[in-house]
Amino acid sequence: MTRLTARVQHRDVVLAIIVLFALIAFAPAPGSDLPKVSVTTYHNGIARQGVNSAETILTPANVSSRRFGKLFSQGVDGSVYAQPLYVSDLYIPGRAIHNVIFVATQHGSVYAFDADSNRGAGAPPIWKVTLADADAGVTSVSSDDVACGDITPEIGITGTPVIDPDSGTLYVVAKTKESGQVVQRLHALDVATGAEQRGGPVTISGTVRGKGAGSTNGWLHFDALHENQRPGLLLQNGLVYVSWAAHCDGWPFHGWVMAYEASTLEQVGVWNSTPDRQGGGIWQSGAAPAGDGEDLFFATGNGDFTATKGGSDFGDSILRLGWRRGSLRVLDFFTPYDEANLNAGDIEPGSGGVVLFSAPKTGHQLAVETSKSGTLYIVDPTRMGHFNASSNNNIVQSLPSATGGVWGTPAWWKDTLYVGPSYDTMKAFRFNPDLNLFELSPVSQGATTFRFPGPTPSISANGDRSGILWVVQSDAYVDDGPAVLRAYNAADLSQQLYASSDNPRRDDPGRAVKFAVPTIANGKVYVGAKDRITVFGLR
């Protein structure tokens, strides 16, 4: 029996500890007054709650246009769709210790910048690795190649990487074109140097039994051209999970999840969401699957659903997937009762990521998923409900049309869910501990109406104090217009603290990229745009 198959499977880690682990910094530099925060995965932790609860510098009292704004920008060679990641007090050989911000681009490059300055030694990147090589005939993929303008003009790195703070490894997937063929590879880069390690890169491939769209003789093969590695990566329990959807629903496509051993990049699991039909992509507007320390949770988009008829197709569903005995398996799922109508109307769940949280009084773990219809689905991860043909009363709670359609992932802080809808305003929903349910009406809401796609909120706080809700308003991407960084008092969303658009000459973050997520760490806010990363802080 191998070490991998003998891995003990148990859930003995409290969710709060999981969230805290994702914020643990590398060892602080000698003389540091306080431990610093690192942001090493999408939305701050594998529960995807979007909270940095150790922010001691930025407060509602000092974040204003007078005291807070753009500090500097660093140019990059492509659009930044992936959330920037941050490692504090990282030792760089020959350059001492730096706080480092990691930026991945659609040109297929990964940059490591000094997170605090673009002057002097901080002016050039600490390192830059381009995972395409034009001189060798390896390029990024053109949007024309995939017949889709959703990501334009090129596709390289789309999904947010993940960093293992223990080994100092950044895992990232790049899509390239080589001798006319599209290839996807999983890379493992040393965070201090950018050098490949762990035996990387490995070419991504996968095969499952099935007769669905694109199958041959009863087998489905992973299609590197059509599959869009849109979601962030998940690192959990020694495995790196990578997932895919489509470019513009370009057929044939399916949802795929693959698991790789983090230490060797050996592939140890392959799963397909619709092996006998089609669709069911996992894209979540860029959100990575959530994890509870053992299993992963995500939602699929438009696609066929046959699971209640003895089939294995899970379109329009929220799933719990687990690695068991050498393979990935569906352990539980929920599919809305009106799945057929949601699928036909393109208003299904799957447009945002699952958020895991603990009910305040009972401590019981719950999961929430948004949808294009604005309905919030709250499920018990241990009894997800499967499918009920007449109603959604098989789950903890359903809030129909609670907001405008959501293309993003909520944030969770102090028993409150923060949602950034499209063609609607920011909303905060309080979880009532006595009822063990969300209250039906928002406890507060903002004044700004966001167009498509709406924002994914993130929160900085000092424990349960000084909460600030941050969003990148990216709806101007359709006109190649500027992104807008906004900050709200998390205790009362009607109080907008800051907007970069109030002083555009000084604070412009750059041209907007849809689904952008800000990264907040140690008194600074990092915003990716079409050709740069911009750093905001106290001035």
C-alpha positions as CSV (number, residue, x, y, z in Angstrom):
1,M,0.0,0.0,0.0
2,T,1.4,3.4,-1.0
3,R,1.7,6.3,1.4
4,L,-0.9,8.1,-0.7
5,T,-3.5,5.4,-0.5
6,A,-2.8,4.9,3.1
7,R,-3.5,8.5,4.0
8,V,-5.8,8.6,7.0
9,Q,-9.0,10.3,6.1
10,H,-10.7,12.2,8.9
11,R,-12.3,15.5,9.6
12,D,-10.8,16.7,13.0
13,V,-9.9,20.3,12.1
14,V,-12.4,23.0,13.2
15,L,-13.3,25.3,10.3
16,A,-12.1,28.3,12.1
17,I,-8.6,26.8,12.4
18,I,-8.7,26.1,8.7
19,V,-9.4,29.7,7.9
20,L,-6.7,30.9,10.3
21,F,-4.1,28.5,8.7
22,A,-4.5,30.1,5.3
23,L,-3.6,33.5,6.8
24,I,-0.5,32.3,8.7
25,A,2.6,34.1,7.6
26,F,6.0,32.8,6.9
27,A,8.3,33.2,9.9
28,P,8.4,36.9,10.8
29,A,11.6,38.8,10.4
30,P,13.6,39.4,13.6
31,G,12.5,42.5,15.3
32,S,9.0,42.5,13.8
33,D,6.5,43.9,16.3
34,L,3.5,41.8,15.1
35,P,3.2,38.7,13.0
36,K,2.3,39.6,9.4
37,V,-0.4,38.2,7.3
38,S,0.1,36.1,4.1
39,V,-2.6,35.6,1.5
40,T,-1.8,32.3,-0.2
41,T,-5.0,31.2,-1.8
42,Y,-8.2,32.6,-3.4
43,H,-10.4,34.7,-1.1
44,N,-8.0,34.4,1.8
45,G,-8.7,30.8,2.9
46,I,-10.0,27.4,1.7
47,A,-13.4,28.1,3.3
48,R,-13.5,31.1,0.8
49,Q,-14.8,33.5,3.4
50,G,-12.8,36.4,2.0
51,V,-11.6,37.8,5.4
52,N,-8.2,39.0,6.6
53,S,-9.0,39.2,10.4
54,A,-5.5,40.4,11.3
55,E,-5.4,43.8,9.7
56,T,-4.2,46.3,12.3
57,I,-3.3,49.3,10.1
58,L,-6.4,50.0,7.9
59,T,-9.5,51.1,9.8
60,P,-12.8,52.8,9.0
61,A,-11.4,55.9,10.7
62,N,-8.4,56.3,8.4
63,V,-9.6,54.9,5.1
64,S,-10.7,58.1,3.2
65,S,-9.8,59.9,0.1
66,R,-7.8,62.4,2.2
67,R,-5.6,59.8,4.0
68,F,-5.8,56.7,1.7
69,G,-5.1,56.2,-2.0
70,K,-2.8,54.9,-4.7
71,L,0.8,54.4,-3.7
72,F,2.3,53.0,-6.9
73,S,1.8,50.6,-9.8
74,Q,3.9,47.9,-11.4
75,G,3.5,47.2,-15.1
76,V,2.9,43.6,-16.3
77,D,2.7,41.9,-19.7
78,G,-0.9,40.9,-19.8
79,S,-4.3,41.1,-18.1
80,V,-4.5,40.0,-14.4
81,Y,-7.5,37.8,-14.0
82,A,-6.0,35.8,-11.1
83,Q,-6.2,37.3,-7.6
84,P,-2.8,38.5,-6.5
85,L,-1.2,36.5,-3.7
86,Y,1.0,37.8,-0.9
87,V,3.7,36.3,1.2
88,S,5.2,38.3,4.1
89,D,8.8,38.3,5.3
90,L,10.0,36.0,2.5
91,Y,13.8,35.5,2.3
92,I,15.0,36.1,-1.2
93,P,18.5,34.7,-1.9
94,G,20.9,37.6,-2.3
95,R,18.2,40.2,-1.6
96,A,17.4,39.6,2.1
97,I,13.8,39.7,3.3
98,H,10.8,41.1,1.4
99,N,7.1,41.2,1.6
100,V,6.2,39.8,-1.8
101,I,3.1,40.1,-4.1
102,F,2.7,37.5,-6.8
103,V,0.9,38.4,-10.0
104,A,-0.1,36.0,-12.8
105,T,-1.0,37.2,-16.3
106,Q,-2.8,36.1,-19.4
107,H,0.5,36.3,-21.3
108,G,1.5,33.3,-19.2
109,S,3.9,35.1,-16.8
110,V,4.2,35.0,-13.1
111,Y,5.8,38.0,-11.3
112,A,7.2,38.4,-7.8
113,F,7.3,42.1,-6.8
114,D,8.3,43.8,-3.6
115,A,4.9,44.4,-2.1
116,D,5.8,47.7,-0.4
117,S,7.8,49.8,-2.9
118,N,8.5,50.3,-6.6
119,R,11.6,52.4,-5.9
120,G,15.3,51.4,-5.7
121,A,15.6,47.7,-5.2
122,G,11.9,47.4,-5.4
123,A,11.6,48.8,-9.0
124,P,12.3,45.6,-11.0
125,P,10.5,42.4,-10.3
126,I,12.3,40.2,-7.7
127,W,11.8,37.6,-10.4
128,K,9.6,36.9,-13.4
129,V,8.9,33.6,-15.1
130,T,7.2,33.4,-18.5
131,L,5.7,30.0,-19.0
132,A,5.4,30.6,-22.7
133,D,8.5,30.9,-24.9
134,A,7.9,32.6,-28.2
135,D,11.5,31.9,-29.4
136,A,10.8,28.2,-29.0
137,G,7.4,28.4,-30.6
138,V,5.5,28.3,-27.4
139,T,2.9,31.1,-27.1
140,S,-0.2,32.1,-25.1
141,V,-3.5,31.0,-26.7
142,S,-5.4,33.5,-28.8
143,S,-9.0,34.2,-28.1
144,D,-9.6,33.4,-31.7
145,D,-8.2,29.9,-31.1
146,V,-11.1,29.2,-28.7
147,A,-13.6,31.2,-30.7
148,C,-14.5,33.2,-27.6
149,G,-14.0,36.8,-26.7
150,D,-14.7,36.4,-23.0
151,I,-10.9,36.6,-22.3
152,T,-9.1,38.6,-24.9
153,P,-6.7,39.0,-26.7
154,E,-4.8,36.1,-25.2
155,I,-5.2,33.3,-22.7
156,G,-2.3,32.1,-20.5
157,I,-2.9,32.0,-16.7
158,T,-6.5,32.5,-15.7
159,G,-7.2,30.6,-12.5
160,T,-5.7,32.0,-9.2
161,P,-2.6,30.0,-8.2
162,V,-2.1,28.6,-4.7
163,I,0.9,28.8,-2.5
164,D,2.1,26.2,0.0
165,P,3.7,28.2,2.8
166,D,5.4,25.1,4.2
167,S,7.4,24.1,1.1
168,G,7.5,27.6,-0.4
169,T,5.9,26.4,-3.6
170,L,3.5,28.3,-5.9
171,Y,1.2,26.0,-8.0
172,V,-0.2,27.5,-11.2
173,V,-1.7,26.2,-14.5
174,A,-0.7,27.8,-17.8
175,K,-2.4,27.3,-21.2
176,T,0.0,27.5,-24.2
177,K,0.0,26.9,-27.9
178,E,2.9,24.7,-29.2
179,S,3.3,23.7,-32.8
180,G,-0.3,24.4,-33.5
181,Q,-1.5,22.4,-30.5
182,V,-3.0,23.7,-27.2
183,V,-1.4,22.4,-24.1
184,Q,-2.1,22.9,-20.4
185,R,0.5,22.3,-17.7
186,L,0.7,22.4,-13.9
187,H,3.8,24.2,-12.7
188,A,5.3,24.2,-9.2
189,L,7.5,27.3,-8.8
190,D,9.8,28.2,-5.9
191,V,8.4,31.4,-4.4
192,A,11.8,32.7,-3.7
193,T,13.3,32.2,-7.1
194,G,10.6,31.2,-9.6
195,A,12.5,28.0,-10.5
196,E,10.5,24.9,-11.3
197,Q,10.4,22.3,-8.6
198,R,8.5,19.2,-7.5
199,G,9.3,17.6,-10.9
200,G,7.3,20.2,-12.7
201,P,5.8,21.1,-15.0
202,V,3.5,18.2,-15.9
203,T,1.3,18.1,-18.9
204,I,-2.4,17.9,-18.0
205,S,-4.4,15.0,-19.4
206,G,-7.3,12.9,-18.2
207,T,-9.7,10.2,-19.3
208,V,-12.9,8.9,-17.9
209,R,-15.5,6.4,-19.1
210,G,-18.5,8.0,-20.8
211,K,-20.5,8.5,-23.9
212,G,-21.0,12.2,-23.6
213,A,-20.1,15.0,-26.0
214,G,-16.7,14.5,-27.6
215,S,-16.4,10.9,-26.5
216,T,-14.7,8.2,-28.5
217,N,-15.5,4.5,-28.1
218,G,-16.9,5.0,-24.7
219,W,-14.2,7.3,-23.3
220,L,-13.9,11.0,-22.7
221,H,-10.6,12.7,-23.0
222,F,-9.6,16.0,-21.5
223,D,-9.6,18.7,-24.3
224,A,-7.0,21.3,-23.5
225,L,-8.3,23.6,-26.2
226,H,-11.9,23.8,-25.1
227,E,-11.4,23.5,-21.3
228,N,-11.0,26.8,-19.5
229,Q,-9.0,26.6,-16.2
230,R,-11.1,29.4,-14.8
231,P,-11.4,28.6,-11.0
232,G,-8.6,29.1,-8.6
233,L,-6.6,26.1,-7.4
234,L,-7.2,24.4,-4.1
235,L,-4.4,23.0,-2.0
236,Q,-5.7,20.7,0.7
237,N,-4.4,17.6,2.6
238,G,-1.4,17.3,0.4
239,L,-3.3,17.5,-2.9
240,V,-3.6,20.2,-5.5
241,Y,-7.1,20.3,-7.0
242,V,-7.5,21.9,-10.5
243,S,-10.9,22.4,-12.2
244,W,-12.3,23.5,-15.5
245,A,-15.3,24.9,-17.4
246,A,-15.6,26.2,-21.0
247,H,-14.8,29.2,-23.1
248,C,-18.2,30.7,-24.1
249,D,-19.9,27.3,-23.7
250,G,-18.0,26.2,-26.7
251,W,-18.9,22.6,-27.3
252,P,-17.8,20.0,-26.6
253,F,-17.1,20.7,-23.0
254,H,-17.6,19.3,-19.5
255,G,-16.6,20.1,-16.0
256,W,-13.4,18.5,-14.9
257,V,-11.6,18.1,-11.5
258,M,-8.2,16.6,-11.2
259,A,-6.1,15.9,-8.1
260,Y,-2.3,16.0,-8.0
261,E,0.1,15.0,-5.3
262,A,1.6,18.3,-4.2
263,S,5.0,16.8,-3.4
264,T,5.5,15.1,-6.8
265,L,2.8,16.4,-9.1
266,E,1.6,12.9,-9.7
267,Q,-2.0,12.8,-10.9
268,V,-4.1,10.8,-8.4
269,G,-7.6,11.5,-9.4
270,V,-9.8,12.6,-12.4
271,W,-13.5,13.4,-12.3
272,N,-15.9,14.6,-14.9
273,S,-19.2,16.3,-14.2
274,T,-21.2,15.1,-17.2
275,P,-19.5,11.9,-18.6
276,D,-22.6,10.8,-20.5
277,R,-24.0,14.1,-21.6
278,Q,-22.5,17.6,-21.8
279,G,-21.9,20.9,-19.9
280,G,-21.7,21.3,-16.2
281,G,-18.6,23.5,-16.2
282,I,-16.9,24.6,-13.0
283,W,-16.1,28.2,-13.4
284,Q,-17.6,30.1,-10.5
285,S,-16.5,33.5,-11.8
286,G,-13.0,32.5,-10.9
287,A,-13.7,31.2,-7.4
288,A,-11.7,28.2,-6.3
289,P,-13.5,25.2,-4.8
290,A,-14.0,25.5,-1.1
291,G,-12.4,22.9,1.2
292,D,-13.1,21.7,4.8
293,G,-9.7,20.1,5.2
294,E,-10.7,16.8,3.6
295,D,-13.4,17.3,0.9
296,L,-14.0,20.0,-1.7
297,F,-17.2,21.9,-2.5
298,F,-18.2,23.6,-5.7
299,A,-21.1,24.4,-8.1
300,T,-21.5,23.4,-11.7
301,G,-23.1,25.6,-14.4
302,N,-25.4,24.9,-17.3
303,G,-25.5,21.3,-18.3
304,D,-27.4,18.0,-18.2
305,F,-28.6,16.6,-14.9
306,T,-29.4,12.8,-14.7
307,A,-28.2,11.9,-11.2
308,T,-31.8,11.2,-10.0
309,K,-32.4,8.8,-12.8
310,G,-29.4,6.6,-12.1
311,G,-27.1,8.8,-14.2
312,S,-23.8,10.4,-13.4
313,D,-24.4,13.9,-14.9
314,F,-24.4,16.8,-12.4
315,G,-25.2,20.0,-14.3
316,D,-26.6,23.0,-12.3
317,S,-25.6,21.4,-8.9
318,I,-23.7,22.0,-5.7
319,L,-21.4,19.1,-5.0
320,R,-19.2,17.6,-2.3
321,L,-16.4,15.7,-3.9
322,G,-13.9,13.6,-2.0
323,W,-10.7,11.7,-2.7
324,R,-11.3,8.1,-1.5
325,R,-9.3,5.0,-2.3
326,G,-7.4,6.5,-5.1
327,S,-10.2,8.2,-6.9
328,L,-12.4,11.3,-6.8
329,R,-16.0,10.5,-5.9
330,V,-19.3,12.5,-5.5
331,L,-20.1,12.1,-1.8
332,D,-23.2,14.3,-1.7
333,F,-25.0,17.0,-3.8
334,F,-27.9,19.4,-4.0
335,T,-29.7,20.3,-7.2
336,P,-32.5,22.9,-7.2
337,Y,-36.0,21.5,-7.8
338,D,-36.4,23.8,-10.8
339,E,-33.1,22.8,-12.4
340,A,-34.7,22.4,-15.8
341,N,-36.0,25.9,-15.8
342,L,-32.8,27.3,-14.4
343,N,-30.8,25.5,-17.1
344,A,-33.1,26.7,-19.9
345,G,-33.0,30.3,-18.7
346,D,-29.3,30.4,-17.9
347,I,-30.0,31.4,-14.3
348,E,-28.5,28.5,-12.5
349,P,-26.1,28.3,-9.6
350,G,-22.4,28.0,-10.5
351,S,-21.7,31.7,-11.2
352,G,-20.0,32.0,-7.8
353,G,-18.1,30.0,-5.4
354,V,-19.3,28.0,-2.3
355,V,-18.5,29.6,1.1
356,L,-18.2,27.4,4.2
357,F,-19.0,28.9,7.6
358,S,-20.0,27.8,11.1
359,A,-23.4,28.6,12.5
360,P,-22.8,31.0,15.4
361,K,-24.7,29.2,18.2
362,T,-24.3,25.5,17.2
363,G,-21.0,25.7,15.5
364,H,-22.4,23.4,12.8
365,Q,-20.8,23.8,9.4
366,L,-23.0,25.2,6.7
367,A,-22.4,26.1,3.0
368,V,-23.8,28.9,0.9
369,E,-24.0,29.2,-2.8
370,T,-25.2,32.2,-4.9
371,S,-26.8,32.1,-8.4
372,K,-27.5,34.1,-11.5
373,S,-31.1,34.4,-10.4
374,G,-30.1,36.0,-7.1
375,T,-31.3,33.1,-5.1
376,L,-29.1,32.1,-2.1
377,Y,-28.9,28.4,-1.3
378,I,-27.8,27.3,2.2
379,V,-27.0,23.7,2.6
380,D,-25.8,21.3,5.3
381,P,-22.5,19.8,3.9
382,T,-23.2,16.6,5.7
383,R,-26.8,16.2,4.3
384,M,-26.9,18.3,1.2
385,G,-30.4,17.2,0.1
386,H,-29.9,15.7,-3.4
387,F,-33.0,16.6,-5.5
388,N,-36.6,17.2,-4.6
389,A,-38.9,17.6,-7.6
390,S,-41.4,19.9,-5.9
391,S,-39.4,22.4,-3.7
392,N,-36.1,23.3,-2.1
393,N,-37.3,22.3,1.4
394,N,-34.7,19.5,1.4
395,I,-32.0,22.1,2.3
396,V,-31.4,24.4,5.3
397,Q,-32.7,27.5,3.6
398,S,-33.4,29.0,0.2
399,L,-33.8,32.8,-0.3
400,P,-35.3,33.2,-3.8
401,S,-34.2,36.4,-5.6
402,A,-32.6,37.8,-2.4
403,T,-30.4,40.0,-4.6
404,G,-29.8,40.7,-8.3
405,G,-27.9,38.0,-10.1
406,V,-24.6,37.2,-8.6
407,W,-21.4,36.5,-10.6
408,G,-19.0,36.3,-7.6
409,T,-18.4,34.9,-4.2
410,P,-19.8,36.3,-1.0
411,A,-17.7,37.2,2.1
412,W,-18.6,36.0,5.7
413,W,-17.7,38.0,8.8
414,K,-19.3,38.4,12.2
415,D,-22.3,36.2,11.4
416,T,-23.0,38.2,8.3
417,L,-22.9,37.3,4.6
418,Y,-21.9,40.1,2.3
419,V,-23.1,39.7,-1.3
420,G,-22.1,41.7,-4.4
421,P,-24.9,41.4,-7.0
422,S,-25.2,42.6,-10.5
423,Y,-27.6,45.4,-11.3
424,D,-28.1,45.8,-7.6
425,T,-26.3,47.2,-4.5
426,M,-24.0,45.5,-2.0
427,K,-26.1,43.7,0.6
428,A,-25.4,42.2,4.0
429,F,-27.5,39.4,5.4
430,R,-27.4,38.5,9.1
431,F,-27.5,34.9,10.3
432,N,-30.0,34.7,13.1
433,P,-28.5,32.3,15.7
434,D,-31.9,31.7,17.4
435,L,-33.6,30.6,14.2
436,N,-30.4,29.1,12.7
437,L,-31.3,30.8,9.5
438,F,-30.5,33.9,7.6
439,E,-32.9,36.8,8.0
440,L,-34.9,37.5,4.9
441,S,-34.1,41.2,4.5
442,P,-30.6,42.6,4.4
443,V,-29.3,44.3,7.6
444,S,-27.6,46.9,5.5
445,Q,-26.9,47.8,1.9
446,G,-24.8,50.1,-0.1
447,A,-25.9,53.0,-2.4
448,T,-23.9,52.2,-5.6
449,T,-25.6,50.0,-8.2
450,F,-23.2,47.7,-9.9
451,R,-23.7,46.6,-13.5
452,F,-22.5,43.2,-14.7
453,P,-20.7,41.3,-13.3
454,G,-21.0,42.9,-9.9
455,P,-18.1,42.5,-7.4
456,T,-16.7,39.8,-5.2
457,P,-16.3,41.4,-1.7
458,S,-13.3,41.0,0.7
459,I,-13.1,42.1,4.3
460,S,-10.2,43.4,6.4
461,A,-10.7,43.5,10.1
462,N,-8.8,43.4,13.4
463,G,-10.6,40.4,14.9
464,D,-14.2,41.4,15.2
465,R,-13.4,45.2,15.1
466,S,-12.6,47.7,12.4
467,G,-14.2,45.8,9.6
468,I,-13.9,47.3,6.1
469,L,-15.5,45.7,3.0
470,W,-13.5,46.1,-0.2
471,V,-14.6,45.6,-3.7
472,V,-13.2,46.1,-7.2
473,Q,-16.0,47.5,-9.5
474,S,-15.1,46.1,-12.9
475,D,-18.2,46.7,-15.0
476,A,-16.3,49.2,-17.1
477,Y,-14.4,46.4,-18.7
478,V,-16.9,46.3,-21.6
479,D,-15.7,49.8,-22.6
480,D,-12.0,49.2,-21.7
481,G,-12.7,51.7,-18.9
482,P,-11.1,51.9,-15.4
483,A,-11.6,49.7,-12.5
484,V,-12.8,51.3,-9.3
485,L,-11.7,50.3,-5.8
486,R,-14.4,50.9,-3.2
487,A,-14.3,50.6,0.6
488,Y,-17.3,50.4,2.9
489,N,-17.8,50.3,6.6
490,A,-18.6,46.6,7.1
491,A,-20.9,47.4,10.0
492,D,-23.0,49.7,7.8
493,L,-22.7,49.4,4.1
494,S,-24.5,52.7,3.6
495,Q,-21.2,54.3,4.7
496,Q,-18.8,54.3,1.7
497,L,-15.4,55.2,3.1
498,Y,-13.4,55.5,-0.2
499,A,-13.7,55.2,-4.0
500,S,-10.8,55.5,-6.3
501,S,-13.1,57.3,-8.8
502,D,-13.4,60.3,-6.5
503,N,-9.8,61.2,-7.4
504,P,-9.2,59.4,-10.7
505,R,-6.1,61.4,-11.7
506,R,-4.3,60.2,-8.6
507,D,-5.9,56.9,-7.8
508,D,-6.8,55.2,-11.1
509,P,-6.0,51.4,-10.7
510,G,-5.9,50.8,-14.4
511,R,-8.3,49.3,-17.0
512,A,-10.8,46.9,-15.5
513,V,-10.7,43.1,-15.7
514,K,-14.0,41.4,-14.8
515,F,-14.3,39.3,-11.7
516,A,-11.2,41.0,-10.1
517,V,-10.7,40.3,-6.4
518,P,-8.7,42.7,-4.2
519,T,-6.0,41.4,-1.8
520,I,-5.6,43.2,1.5
521,A,-2.6,42.6,3.7
522,N,-0.6,44.5,6.2
523,G,-2.0,47.9,5.5
524,K,-2.1,47.7,1.8
525,V,-4.7,46.8,-0.9
526,Y,-3.6,45.2,-4.2
527,V,-5.7,45.4,-7.4
528,G,-5.0,43.6,-10.6
529,A,-5.9,45.2,-14.0
530,K,-5.3,44.8,-17.7
531,D,-1.6,45.7,-17.7
532,R,-0.6,46.4,-14.1
533,I,-0.9,45.7,-10.4
534,T,-1.7,48.8,-8.3
535,V,-1.0,49.2,-4.6
536,F,-3.1,51.3,-2.3
537,G,-2.5,52.4,1.3
538,L,-2.3,55.2,3.7
539,R,-0.6,58.3,2.2
